[in-house]
Amino acid sequence: MQLLNALIIESDETRRRSIHAVLGFLGYHSTMHPDDPAAEAVDDCRLIYLGAHRANAGLSQWLDKLARQASPPLVLLDQNEAHGTSLPPALLQDAIVVGYPLRSEDLTMLLHQQQISQWRQERSGRSESAPRRRLVGESAAMREINRLIRQVAPFDASVLILGNSGTGKELVAQTLHDMSPRRQQPFVAINCGAIPAELLESELFGHEKGAFTGAISSRKGRFELAEGGTLFLDEIGDMSLPMQVKLLRVLQERVYERVGGNRPLHCNVRIVAATHRNLEQSIADGQFREDLFYRLNVFPLEMPPLSQRLDDLPLLIEEFNLNLSRRGLRPVKLCDDALQALSRYSWPGNVRELSNLVERLAILFPRQAVCRRDLPAPYHSPDGSESDSATGMAAPSTWSRAEAGKDIWPSGRLPEEGIDLKDHLADIELRLIRQALDASDGIVARAAKLLSVQRTTLVEKLRKYGIGNYSQLAG
Protein backbone atom coordinates (compact mmCIF):
# COMPACT_ATOMS: atom_id res chain seq x y z
CA MET A 1 0.00 0.00 0.00
CA GLN A 2 1.35 3.40 -1.00
CA LEU A 3 1.97 5.81 1.88
CA LEU A 4 2.17 9.61 1.73
CA ASN A 5 5.51 10.77 0.36
CA ALA A 6 7.67 13.15 2.39
CA LEU A 7 11.17 14.55 1.89
CA ILE A 8 13.59 15.27 4.75
CA ILE A 9 16.23 17.89 4.03
CA GLU A 10 18.59 17.82 6.99
CA SER A 11 22.39 17.59 7.04
CA ASP A 12 22.61 16.11 10.55
CA GLU A 13 22.29 12.32 10.32
CA THR A 14 20.94 11.84 13.85
CA ARG A 15 18.21 14.39 13.29
CA ARG A 16 17.37 12.90 9.90
CA ARG A 17 16.77 9.46 11.37
CA SER A 18 14.74 10.83 14.28
CA ILE A 19 12.50 12.87 11.97
CA HIS A 20 12.21 9.88 9.64
CA ALA A 21 10.88 7.78 12.54
CA VAL A 22 8.31 10.39 13.60
CA LEU A 23 6.96 10.95 10.08
CA GLY A 24 6.81 7.21 9.52
CA PHE A 25 4.67 6.86 12.63
CA LEU A 26 2.25 9.42 11.14
CA GLY A 27 1.92 7.47 7.89
CA TYR A 28 4.55 9.15 5.70
CA HIS A 29 7.09 7.37 3.52
CA SER A 30 10.11 9.63 4.01
CA THR A 31 13.11 9.98 1.72
CA MET A 32 16.21 11.38 3.40
CA HIS A 33 18.65 13.55 1.44
CA PRO A 34 21.69 14.83 3.35
CA ASP A 35 23.21 16.93 0.57
CA ASP A 36 21.48 17.45 -2.76
CA PRO A 37 17.75 16.59 -2.49
CA ALA A 38 17.14 17.75 -6.06
CA ALA A 39 19.25 14.88 -7.35
CA GLU A 40 16.44 12.41 -6.52
CA ALA A 41 13.23 14.41 -6.50
CA VAL A 42 10.33 12.62 -4.80
CA ASP A 43 7.19 12.14 -6.90
CA ASP A 44 3.88 13.35 -5.41
CA CYS A 45 5.64 14.91 -2.44
CA ARG A 46 3.11 15.87 0.24
CA LEU A 47 5.38 17.17 2.99
CA ILE A 48 8.91 18.60 3.29
CA TYR A 49 10.96 18.90 6.45
CA LEU A 50 13.55 21.63 5.97
CA GLY A 51 16.32 21.70 8.54
CA ALA A 52 20.00 22.53 8.33
CA HIS A 53 21.14 22.11 4.73
CA ARG A 54 23.53 23.30 2.10
CA ALA A 55 21.83 25.67 -0.35
CA ASN A 56 22.35 24.98 -4.03
CA ALA A 57 20.82 25.90 -7.37
CA GLY A 58 19.33 22.44 -7.93
CA LEU A 59 17.42 22.54 -4.65
CA SER A 60 16.10 26.05 -5.32
CA GLN A 61 14.88 25.10 -8.79
CA TRP A 62 13.10 22.00 -7.49
CA LEU A 63 11.40 23.92 -4.65
CA ASP A 64 10.25 26.55 -7.15
CA LYS A 65 8.70 23.78 -9.23
CA LEU A 66 6.86 22.38 -6.21
CA ALA A 67 5.57 25.85 -5.29
CA ARG A 68 3.93 26.17 -8.72
CA GLN A 69 1.95 22.93 -8.36
CA ALA A 70 -1.82 23.05 -7.90
CA SER A 71 -1.41 21.38 -4.49
CA PRO A 72 2.05 22.30 -3.17
CA PRO A 73 3.45 20.26 -0.28
CA LEU A 74 3.28 21.42 3.32
CA VAL A 75 6.62 22.53 4.76
CA LEU A 76 7.83 21.86 8.30
CA LEU A 77 10.52 24.46 8.93
CA ASP A 78 13.09 23.95 11.70
CA GLN A 79 13.03 26.94 14.03
CA ASN A 80 16.75 27.47 13.46
CA GLU A 81 16.00 27.83 9.75
CA ALA A 82 12.96 30.04 10.26
CA HIS A 83 14.26 32.65 7.85
CA GLY A 84 13.59 30.07 5.10
CA THR A 85 16.02 31.58 2.62
CA SER A 86 15.75 28.50 0.37
CA LEU A 87 11.94 28.54 0.26
CA PRO A 88 9.84 30.26 -2.41
CA PRO A 89 7.26 32.66 -0.93
CA ALA A 90 4.38 30.32 -1.90
CA LEU A 91 5.83 27.61 0.37
CA LEU A 92 7.14 29.90 3.08
CA GLN A 93 3.80 31.61 3.79
CA ASP A 94 2.13 28.32 4.81
CA ALA A 95 5.18 26.72 6.45
CA ILE A 96 4.88 25.43 10.02
CA VAL A 97 7.82 26.29 12.27
CA VAL A 98 8.75 23.33 14.48
CA GLY A 99 11.34 22.65 17.14
CA TYR A 100 13.57 19.67 17.64
CA PRO A 101 13.09 16.94 18.69
CA LEU A 102 9.80 16.40 16.90
CA ARG A 103 7.02 14.76 18.93
CA SER A 104 4.47 12.75 16.95
CA GLU A 105 1.52 13.91 19.08
CA ASP A 106 2.46 17.60 18.86
CA LEU A 107 3.12 17.32 15.13
CA THR A 108 -0.22 15.61 14.56
CA MET A 109 -2.06 18.46 16.23
CA LEU A 110 -0.05 21.07 14.29
CA LEU A 111 -0.89 19.40 10.99
CA HIS A 112 -4.58 19.23 11.80
CA GLN A 113 -4.69 22.80 13.07
CA GLN A 114 -3.21 23.83 9.72
CA GLN A 115 -5.87 21.86 7.84
CA ILE A 116 -8.66 23.30 10.00
CA SER A 117 -7.37 26.82 9.34
CA GLN A 118 -7.43 26.21 5.59
CA TRP A 119 -10.93 24.75 5.85
CA ARG A 120 -12.20 27.82 7.73
CA GLN A 121 -10.68 30.13 5.13
CA GLU A 122 -12.47 28.23 2.38
CA ARG A 123 -15.78 28.33 4.28
CA SER A 124 -15.44 32.08 4.88
CA GLY A 125 -15.11 32.70 1.14
CA ARG A 126 -11.47 33.78 1.02
CA SER A 127 -10.66 30.94 -1.38
CA GLU A 128 -13.50 31.37 -3.86
CA SER A 129 -11.15 31.21 -6.82
CA ALA A 130 -10.27 27.61 -5.93
CA PRO A 131 -13.34 25.50 -5.02
CA ARG A 132 -13.05 23.43 -1.87
CA ARG A 133 -11.87 19.93 -2.69
CA ARG A 134 -14.12 17.37 -1.10
CA LEU A 135 -13.01 14.14 -2.76
CA VAL A 136 -9.97 12.47 -1.23
CA GLY A 137 -7.69 10.13 -3.13
CA GLU A 138 -4.66 10.00 -5.36
CA SER A 139 -4.99 6.45 -6.70
CA ALA A 140 -5.23 5.99 -10.45
CA ALA A 141 -8.99 5.44 -10.21
CA MET A 142 -9.58 8.64 -8.23
CA ARG A 143 -7.32 10.69 -10.47
CA GLU A 144 -9.46 9.63 -13.40
CA ILE A 145 -12.64 10.54 -11.50
CA ASN A 146 -11.23 13.97 -10.67
CA ARG A 147 -10.18 14.48 -14.29
CA LEU A 148 -13.69 13.68 -15.52
CA ILE A 149 -15.24 15.96 -12.89
CA ARG A 150 -13.05 18.87 -14.01
CA GLN A 151 -14.02 18.15 -17.61
CA VAL A 152 -17.80 18.11 -17.13
CA ALA A 153 -18.23 20.58 -14.24
CA PRO A 154 -18.32 23.78 -16.36
CA PHE A 155 -21.25 22.47 -18.42
CA ASP A 156 -24.91 21.91 -17.53
CA ALA A 157 -24.96 18.35 -18.86
CA SER A 158 -26.78 15.81 -16.68
CA VAL A 159 -24.42 13.48 -14.82
CA LEU A 160 -25.20 9.93 -13.69
CA ILE A 161 -22.98 8.66 -10.86
CA LEU A 162 -22.78 4.89 -10.51
CA GLY A 163 -21.19 2.84 -7.76
CA ASN A 164 -21.78 0.74 -4.67
CA SER A 165 -23.27 2.20 -1.50
CA GLY A 166 -20.74 4.06 0.61
CA THR A 167 -18.34 4.94 -2.22
CA GLY A 168 -18.93 8.70 -1.97
CA LYS A 169 -21.42 9.41 -4.75
CA GLU A 170 -22.88 12.44 -2.97
CA LEU A 171 -19.36 13.87 -2.51
CA VAL A 172 -18.89 13.60 -6.28
CA ALA A 173 -22.16 15.46 -6.82
CA GLN A 174 -21.16 18.15 -4.31
CA THR A 175 -17.74 18.51 -5.95
CA LEU A 176 -19.35 18.87 -9.38
CA HIS A 177 -21.51 21.66 -7.98
CA ASP A 178 -18.58 23.37 -6.22
CA MET A 179 -16.55 23.42 -9.45
CA SER A 180 -19.42 24.59 -11.66
CA PRO A 181 -20.61 28.12 -12.51
CA ARG A 182 -23.62 27.35 -10.28
CA ARG A 183 -21.51 27.03 -7.10
CA GLN A 184 -22.94 30.23 -5.58
CA GLN A 185 -26.46 28.79 -5.88
CA PRO A 186 -28.08 26.02 -3.78
CA PHE A 187 -27.05 22.37 -3.81
CA VAL A 188 -30.11 20.31 -2.87
CA ALA A 189 -30.06 16.54 -2.37
CA ILE A 190 -32.91 14.04 -2.06
CA ASN A 191 -32.78 10.27 -1.58
CA CYS A 192 -35.42 8.90 -3.92
CA GLY A 193 -35.25 5.46 -2.32
CA ALA A 194 -35.84 6.63 1.25
CA ILE A 195 -39.13 8.46 0.60
CA PRO A 196 -42.40 6.55 0.02
CA ALA A 197 -43.60 6.77 -3.59
CA GLU A 198 -46.82 8.57 -2.62
CA LEU A 199 -44.83 11.37 -0.92
CA LEU A 200 -41.97 11.73 -3.40
CA GLU A 201 -43.96 13.88 -5.85
CA SER A 202 -44.68 16.43 -3.13
CA GLU A 203 -41.03 16.36 -2.01
CA LEU A 204 -39.79 17.04 -5.55
CA PHE A 205 -42.36 19.51 -6.83
CA GLY A 206 -43.93 20.92 -3.65
CA HIS A 207 -47.65 21.21 -2.89
CA GLU A 208 -50.35 23.79 -2.41
CA LYS A 209 -52.40 24.23 0.75
CA GLY A 210 -55.19 21.65 0.90
CA ALA A 211 -53.73 19.49 -1.86
CA PHE A 212 -54.12 16.43 0.35
CA THR A 213 -54.91 15.52 3.93
CA GLY A 214 -52.33 17.14 6.17
CA ALA A 215 -51.29 19.83 3.66
CA ILE A 216 -52.09 22.71 6.02
CA SER A 217 -49.88 25.16 4.11
CA SER A 218 -48.13 25.51 0.79
CA ARG A 219 -44.65 24.09 0.56
CA LYS A 220 -41.78 24.42 -1.91
CA GLY A 221 -40.36 21.26 -3.45
CA ARG A 222 -36.73 20.35 -4.05
CA PHE A 223 -36.82 21.64 -7.63
CA GLU A 224 -37.92 25.03 -6.39
CA LEU A 225 -35.39 25.07 -3.56
CA ALA A 226 -32.57 24.21 -6.00
CA GLU A 227 -33.52 26.90 -8.51
CA GLY A 228 -30.38 28.18 -10.23
CA GLY A 229 -28.24 25.50 -8.62
CA THR A 230 -27.89 21.71 -8.62
CA LEU A 231 -30.45 19.03 -7.71
CA PHE A 232 -28.93 15.71 -6.65
CA LEU A 233 -31.28 12.74 -7.10
CA ASP A 234 -29.73 9.97 -5.04
CA GLU A 235 -30.81 6.33 -5.55
CA ILE A 236 -32.71 7.25 -8.70
CA GLY A 237 -32.93 3.53 -9.50
CA ASP A 238 -35.41 3.07 -6.62
CA MET A 239 -37.89 5.60 -8.01
CA SER A 240 -41.32 4.19 -8.93
CA LEU A 241 -42.33 4.02 -12.61
CA PRO A 242 -45.16 6.60 -12.27
CA MET A 243 -42.72 9.09 -10.73
CA GLN A 244 -40.20 8.35 -13.47
CA VAL A 245 -42.77 9.49 -16.04
CA LYS A 246 -43.36 12.77 -14.18
CA LEU A 247 -39.63 13.39 -13.72
CA LEU A 248 -38.98 12.75 -17.41
CA ARG A 249 -41.56 15.38 -18.37
CA VAL A 250 -39.88 17.96 -16.15
CA LEU A 251 -36.44 17.18 -17.57
CA GLN A 252 -37.79 17.49 -21.11
CA GLU A 253 -40.02 20.53 -20.71
CA ARG A 254 -38.28 22.25 -17.77
CA VAL A 255 -41.74 23.04 -16.42
CA TYR A 256 -43.62 21.52 -13.46
CA GLU A 257 -46.57 22.19 -11.17
CA ARG A 258 -46.94 21.84 -7.44
CA VAL A 259 -49.20 19.04 -6.25
CA GLY A 260 -52.72 20.49 -6.10
CA GLY A 261 -51.70 23.53 -8.15
CA ASN A 262 -52.22 24.58 -11.76
CA ARG A 263 -49.62 27.32 -12.11
CA PRO A 264 -46.67 26.22 -14.27
CA LEU A 265 -43.26 26.81 -12.69
CA HIS A 266 -40.16 26.98 -14.83
CA CYS A 267 -37.02 25.33 -13.46
CA ASN A 268 -33.39 26.10 -14.07
CA VAL A 269 -31.47 23.38 -12.27
CA ARG A 270 -28.66 21.06 -13.13
CA ILE A 271 -29.54 17.41 -12.58
CA VAL A 272 -27.04 15.01 -11.04
CA ALA A 273 -28.37 11.52 -10.32
CA ALA A 274 -26.82 8.50 -8.60
CA THR A 275 -27.63 4.86 -8.06
CA HIS A 276 -26.04 1.64 -6.86
CA ARG A 277 -28.24 -0.38 -9.23
CA ASN A 278 -27.45 -1.63 -12.73
CA LEU A 279 -29.96 0.55 -14.59
CA GLU A 280 -29.52 -1.28 -17.88
CA GLN A 281 -30.59 -4.49 -16.14
CA SER A 282 -33.45 -2.61 -14.49
CA ILE A 283 -34.57 -1.48 -17.96
CA ALA A 284 -34.49 -5.08 -19.18
CA ASP A 285 -36.56 -6.10 -16.13
CA GLY A 286 -39.12 -3.37 -16.83
CA GLN A 287 -38.30 -1.47 -13.61
CA PHE A 288 -36.71 1.64 -15.15
CA ARG A 289 -37.67 3.72 -18.18
CA GLU A 290 -35.18 3.63 -21.00
CA ASP A 291 -35.97 7.19 -22.13
CA LEU A 292 -35.30 8.52 -18.62
CA PHE A 293 -32.03 6.59 -18.49
CA TYR A 294 -30.77 8.24 -21.66
CA ARG A 295 -31.92 11.64 -20.38
CA LEU A 296 -29.86 11.17 -17.20
CA ASN A 297 -26.90 9.27 -18.64
CA VAL A 298 -25.42 12.14 -20.64
CA PHE A 299 -22.14 11.94 -18.73
CA PRO A 300 -21.68 8.79 -16.61
CA LEU A 301 -19.20 8.58 -13.72
CA GLU A 302 -18.50 5.27 -11.98
CA MET A 303 -17.10 5.42 -8.45
CA PRO A 304 -14.67 2.62 -7.66
CA PRO A 305 -15.19 0.58 -4.48
CA LEU A 306 -12.65 1.11 -1.71
CA SER A 307 -11.21 -2.36 -2.36
CA GLN A 308 -9.99 -1.03 -5.74
CA ARG A 309 -8.33 2.09 -4.32
CA LEU A 310 -6.53 0.84 -1.22
CA ASP A 311 -3.63 3.22 -1.93
CA ASP A 312 -5.98 5.97 -0.75
CA LEU A 313 -6.38 4.55 2.76
CA PRO A 314 -3.78 6.87 4.40
CA LEU A 315 -5.32 9.93 2.72
CA LEU A 316 -8.84 8.94 3.70
CA ILE A 317 -7.81 8.29 7.30
CA GLU A 318 -6.09 11.68 7.34
CA GLU A 319 -9.30 13.33 6.09
CA PHE A 320 -11.47 11.54 8.66
CA ASN A 321 -9.03 12.57 11.39
CA LEU A 322 -9.49 16.16 10.30
CA ASN A 323 -13.26 15.79 10.56
CA LEU A 324 -12.87 14.29 14.04
CA SER A 325 -10.64 17.21 15.08
CA ARG A 326 -13.39 19.64 14.08
CA ARG A 327 -15.70 17.79 16.45
CA GLY A 328 -13.24 17.85 19.33
CA LEU A 329 -12.00 14.25 19.08
CA ARG A 330 -8.32 13.35 19.00
CA PRO A 331 -7.05 11.94 15.69
CA VAL A 332 -6.40 8.22 15.33
CA LYS A 333 -2.78 7.08 15.12
CA LEU A 334 -2.35 3.74 13.33
CA CYS A 335 0.69 1.48 13.56
CA ASP A 336 2.14 0.00 10.39
CA ASP A 337 0.69 -3.44 11.11
CA ALA A 338 -2.78 -1.91 11.53
CA LEU A 339 -2.51 -0.13 8.18
CA GLN A 340 -1.36 -3.34 6.55
CA ALA A 341 -4.28 -5.25 8.05
CA LEU A 342 -6.75 -2.63 6.82
CA SER A 343 -5.24 -2.84 3.34
CA ARG A 344 -6.08 -6.56 3.24
CA TYR A 345 -9.72 -6.10 4.27
CA SER A 346 -12.42 -6.29 1.58
CA TRP A 347 -14.37 -3.16 2.75
CA PRO A 348 -17.94 -4.18 1.82
CA GLY A 349 -19.19 -0.89 3.32
CA ASN A 350 -16.60 1.09 1.33
CA VAL A 351 -15.54 4.58 2.44
CA ARG A 352 -18.50 4.94 4.82
CA GLU A 353 -17.38 1.82 6.68
CA LEU A 354 -13.84 3.20 6.97
CA SER A 355 -15.18 6.50 8.32
CA ASN A 356 -17.19 4.67 10.99
CA LEU A 357 -14.17 2.57 11.95
CA VAL A 358 -11.91 5.61 12.33
CA GLU A 359 -14.49 7.32 14.56
CA ARG A 360 -14.86 4.19 16.68
CA LEU A 361 -11.09 3.90 17.12
CA ALA A 362 -10.84 7.59 18.03
CA ILE A 363 -13.32 6.99 20.86
CA LEU A 364 -11.71 3.75 22.07
CA PHE A 365 -8.04 4.80 21.82
CA PRO A 366 -7.88 8.59 22.30
CA ARG A 367 -4.27 8.79 23.47
CA GLN A 368 -2.50 5.74 22.13
CA ALA A 369 -1.42 4.20 18.87
CA VAL A 370 -3.76 1.60 17.39
CA CYS A 371 -2.08 -1.66 16.40
CA ARG A 372 -3.49 -4.63 14.52
CA ARG A 373 -4.44 -6.45 17.72
CA ASP A 374 -6.59 -3.44 18.71
CA LEU A 375 -8.71 -3.56 15.54
CA PRO A 376 -12.16 -5.18 15.64
CA ALA A 377 -12.02 -8.86 14.70
CA PRO A 378 -13.13 -8.55 11.03
CA TYR A 379 -10.26 -6.17 10.31
CA HIS A 380 -7.23 -7.79 11.94
CA SER A 381 -7.21 -11.19 10.24
CA PRO A 382 -3.69 -11.72 8.86
CA ASP A 383 -5.06 -12.81 5.47
CA GLY A 384 -8.38 -10.97 5.50
CA SER A 385 -10.24 -14.29 5.58
CA GLU A 386 -12.61 -13.16 8.35
CA SER A 387 -14.62 -11.01 5.98
CA ASP A 388 -16.89 -12.11 3.19
CA SER A 389 -16.48 -9.75 0.21
CA ALA A 390 -20.17 -9.67 -0.62
CA THR A 391 -21.76 -8.89 2.72
CA GLY A 392 -18.95 -7.98 5.07
CA MET A 393 -20.06 -10.72 7.49
CA ALA A 394 -17.94 -13.53 8.77
CA ALA A 395 -17.72 -16.50 6.44
CA PRO A 396 -19.11 -19.82 7.71
CA SER A 397 -15.63 -21.31 7.98
CA THR A 398 -14.60 -18.41 10.19
CA TRP A 399 -17.58 -18.91 12.48
CA SER A 400 -16.80 -22.60 12.84
CA ARG A 401 -13.26 -21.72 13.91
CA ALA A 402 -14.62 -19.07 16.28
CA GLU A 403 -16.87 -21.61 17.89
CA ALA A 404 -13.78 -23.71 18.54
CA GLY A 405 -12.25 -20.78 20.45
CA LYS A 406 -9.96 -19.57 17.64
CA ASP A 407 -9.74 -16.25 15.76
CA ILE A 408 -11.65 -14.42 18.52
CA TRP A 409 -8.51 -13.33 20.35
CA PRO A 410 -5.11 -12.56 18.78
CA SER A 411 -3.54 -15.50 20.65
CA GLY A 412 -6.28 -17.88 19.48
CA ARG A 413 -7.15 -18.65 23.12
CA LEU A 414 -9.40 -17.13 25.73
CA PRO A 415 -7.71 -14.64 28.06
CA GLU A 416 -6.79 -16.03 31.47
CA GLU A 417 -9.25 -13.75 33.24
CA GLY A 418 -12.09 -15.08 31.05
CA ILE A 419 -14.78 -13.10 29.21
CA ASP A 420 -18.38 -12.00 29.62
CA LEU A 421 -20.02 -14.18 26.97
CA LYS A 422 -23.24 -12.15 26.89
CA ASP A 423 -21.38 -8.88 26.28
CA HIS A 424 -19.09 -10.51 23.72
CA LEU A 425 -21.99 -11.94 21.70
CA ALA A 426 -23.78 -8.58 21.89
CA ASP A 427 -20.64 -6.89 20.54
CA ILE A 428 -20.56 -9.33 17.60
CA GLU A 429 -24.26 -8.74 16.89
CA LEU A 430 -23.83 -4.95 17.07
CA ARG A 431 -20.82 -5.05 14.74
CA LEU A 432 -22.72 -7.08 12.12
CA ILE A 433 -25.76 -4.80 12.34
CA ARG A 434 -23.58 -1.73 11.74
CA GLN A 435 -21.88 -3.40 8.76
CA ALA A 436 -25.24 -4.38 7.28
CA LEU A 437 -26.53 -0.79 7.68
CA ASP A 438 -23.35 0.56 6.06
CA ALA A 439 -23.68 -1.86 3.14
CA SER A 440 -27.38 -0.99 2.67
CA ASP A 441 -26.94 2.80 2.89
CA GLY A 442 -28.85 2.95 6.19
CA ILE A 443 -32.06 1.42 4.79
CA VAL A 444 -33.35 -1.00 7.43
CA ALA A 445 -35.31 -3.24 5.06
CA ARG A 446 -32.17 -3.97 3.02
CA ALA A 447 -30.04 -4.46 6.13
CA ALA A 448 -32.58 -6.94 7.50
CA LYS A 449 -32.40 -8.88 4.25
CA LEU A 450 -28.59 -9.05 4.51
CA LEU A 451 -28.90 -10.37 8.06
CA SER A 452 -31.76 -12.77 7.19
CA VAL A 453 -34.03 -11.36 9.91
CA GLN A 454 -37.43 -9.70 9.86
CA ARG A 455 -37.43 -5.92 9.46
CA THR A 456 -39.37 -5.51 12.72
CA THR A 457 -36.78 -7.66 14.51
CA LEU A 458 -33.97 -5.44 13.28
CA VAL A 459 -35.86 -2.28 14.30
CA GLU A 460 -36.14 -3.68 17.82
CA LYS A 461 -32.40 -4.39 17.91
CA LEU A 462 -31.69 -0.84 16.71
CA ARG A 463 -33.80 0.42 19.61
CA LYS A 464 -31.99 -1.94 21.98
CA TYR A 465 -28.52 -0.73 20.96
CA GLY A 466 -29.54 2.91 20.47
CA ILE A 467 -28.22 3.06 16.90
CA GLY A 468 -29.10 6.40 15.34
CA ASN A 469 -32.70 7.43 14.75
CA TYR A 470 -34.16 4.01 13.98
CA SER A 471 -37.62 5.42 13.25
CA GLN A 472 -36.20 7.36 10.30
CA LEU A 473 -33.97 4.55 9.18
CA ALA A 474 -36.92 2.22 9.26
CA GLY A 475 -38.61 4.31 6.59
ZIBEL-V176944 format. One record per run of one state. SS is the DSSP state (a for helix, b for strand, c for the rest). FROM is the first residue (numbers start at 1). LEN is the number of residues. Records with the same first field share a line. If there is no record, write none. Layout:
SS = FROM-LEN / FROM-LEN
//
This chain:
c = 1-3 / 10-3 / 26-2 / 34-3 / 41-4 / 51-6 / 68-6 / 82-7 / 93-3 / 99-5 / 124-16 / 154-5 / 163-6 / 179-8 / 192-5 / 206-1 / 208-11 / 220-2 / 226-4 / 235-1 / 239-2 / 254-1 / 257-2 / 260-5 / 267-3 / 276-3 / 285-5 / 297-2 / 303-3 / 309-1 / 327-7 / 335-1 / 344-6 / 365-5 / 371-1 / 375-2 / 380-16 / 404-17 / 440-4 / 452-3 / 466-4 / 474-2
b = 4-6 / 28-6 / 45-6 / 74-5 / 96-3 / 159-4 / 187-5 / 207-1 / 219-1 / 230-5 / 255-2 / 259-1 / 265-2 / 270-6 / 299-4 / 334-1 / 370-1
a = 13-13 / 37-4 / 57-11 / 79-3 / 89-4 / 104-20 / 140-14 / 169-10 / 197-9 / 222-4 / 236-3 / 241-13 / 279-6 / 290-7 / 306-3 / 310-17 / 336-8 / 350-15 / 372-3 / 377-3 / 396-8 / 421-19 / 444-8 / 455-11 / 470-4
//
